[in-house]
Amino acid sequence: MDSIETDLSGRVVSFLSTCIGCAHCGSYCPSNCYDLPGIKHSDSVDTRKLQDLYENRRSVRSFSEKEIDESVISSLLEPVGFSPTGRNAQGITVDVILGYESVEKLLFRPLVKLVRVLDSFRLLSLFAGKARGAVKKIRNGEDIITWKAPCVLLFRAPRKNVTGSMDAVIAATMVSIKAEAMGLGCFWNGVVQMAAPVLPISKPNAVLCIGYPAFKKHQHVPAREWTRRDISQIV
Ligand SMILES: Cc1cc2nc3c(=O)[nH]c(=O)nc-3n(C[C@H](O)[C@H](O)[C@H](O)COP(=O)(O)O)c2cc1C
């Protein structure tokens, strides 16, 4: 942000109002002039184990009935405090819905009601194409929206954050990987995110449904198709 003003000898003379409070000046000061205590370095992070975590991650939609302790949720959400935000705008909010009873009341039941109204003359089913079966299930009260998750996390960033939706998705991604490391499972819920305007929740930028997996995985995720292009020579 070009917020550090120095004199000709390079000595810091003032901080300008463009400072975004990222504290890099202190963290990376070559002479540690802020006298900050050293952080514990992450020598303990085993890159192979980290990669295993990414590879083992799969969406979980069958949750055991085991409840999630409050202390587990606190630990799960710790990465949010270390998640980057554009221009260091910060301000991420995570709304926590804990217990399936509340998940059902806040998210699933209103959607069942809506689908039943919209489909009262089977019109929705008629035009739903491949989703016809899903509409029927929801009408019948089968929760294929939250899959009876015992916890739902709604991530949002203030609208004024220039990179708000990205900020929230990055935080949610960090949490989703920690969930895997903690023996929890989750899936991203685009349906709840899109349906938010008709639900009694604040519009989130990302939604994770979380719980203990009911079943053990037999197979890790096959590598997905993606593209790497070396564009360094394109000038
Ligand atoms: C942004 C986003 C939204 C998603 N929305 C839903 C959803 O509403 N319901 C659902 O069951 N799965 C949802 N998923 C999960 C994907 O279907 C899943 O990631 C994909 O099938 C690949 O499976 P995997 O996560 O096990 O690798 C969503 C995933 C992403 C990234």
PDBQT file of the ligand as one rigid body, heavy atoms in Angstrom, charges set to zero:
ROOT
HETATM    1  C1  LIG A 301     -19.358 -24.566  -4.773  1.00  0.00    +0.000 C 
HETATM    2  C2  LIG A 301     -19.860 -25.970  -4.564  1.00  0.00    +0.000 A 
HETATM    3  C3  LIG A 301     -21.214 -26.183  -4.330  1.00  0.00    +0.000 A 
HETATM    4  C4  LIG A 301     -21.678 -27.464  -4.084  1.00  0.00    +0.000 A 
HETATM    5  N1  LIG A 301     -23.014 -27.649  -3.802  1.00  0.00    +0.000 NA
HETATM    6  C5  LIG A 301     -23.463 -28.878  -3.445  1.00  0.00    +0.000 A 
HETATM    7  C6  LIG A 301     -24.820 -29.053  -3.022  1.00  0.00    +0.000 A 
HETATM    8  O1  LIG A 301     -25.622 -28.127  -2.967  1.00  0.00    +0.000 OA
HETATM    9  N2  LIG A 301     -25.222 -30.306  -2.660  1.00  0.00    +0.000 N 
HETATM   10  C7  LIG A 301     -24.376 -31.367  -2.678  1.00  0.00    +0.000 A 
HETATM   11  O2  LIG A 301     -24.806 -32.466  -2.332  1.00  0.00    +0.000 OA
HETATM   12  N3  LIG A 301     -23.066 -31.243  -3.086  1.00  0.00    +0.000 NA
HETATM   13  C8  LIG A 301     -22.598 -30.017  -3.454  1.00  0.00    +0.000 A 
HETATM   14  N4  LIG A 301     -21.278 -29.855  -3.824  1.00  0.00    +0.000 N 
HETATM   15  C9  LIG A 301     -20.363 -30.999  -3.798  1.00  0.00    +0.000 C 
HETATM   16  C10 LIG A 301     -19.947 -31.444  -5.206  1.00  0.00    +0.000 C 
HETATM   17  O3  LIG A 301     -21.026 -32.053  -5.802  1.00  0.00    +0.000 OA
HETATM   18  C11 LIG A 301     -18.742 -32.390  -5.056  1.00  0.00    +0.000 C 
HETATM   19  O4  LIG A 301     -17.648 -31.637  -4.595  1.00  0.00    +0.000 OA
HETATM   20  C12 LIG A 301     -18.380 -33.077  -6.349  1.00  0.00    +0.000 C 
HETATM   21  O5  LIG A 301     -19.378 -33.989  -6.685  1.00  0.00    +0.000 OA
HETATM   22  C13 LIG A 301     -17.061 -33.801  -6.251  1.00  0.00    +0.000 C 
HETATM   23  O6  LIG A 301     -17.057 -34.766  -5.210  1.00  0.00    +0.000 OA
HETATM   24  P1  LIG A 301     -15.976 -34.714  -4.033  1.00  0.00    +0.000 P 
HETATM   25  O7  LIG A 301     -16.241 -33.447  -3.241  1.00  0.00    +0.000 OA
HETATM   26  O8  LIG A 301     -16.228 -35.944  -3.215  1.00  0.00    +0.000 OA
HETATM   27  O9  LIG A 301     -14.616 -34.693  -4.629  1.00  0.00    +0.000 OA
HETATM   28  C14 LIG A 301     -20.792 -28.583  -4.097  1.00  0.00    +0.000 A 
HETATM   29  C15 LIG A 301     -19.427 -28.352  -4.349  1.00  0.00    +0.000 A 
HETATM   30  C16 LIG A 301     -18.967 -27.081  -4.581  1.00  0.00    +0.000 A 
HETATM   31  C17 LIG A 301     -17.503 -26.871  -4.822  1.00  0.00    +0.000 C 
ENDROOT
TORSDOF 0
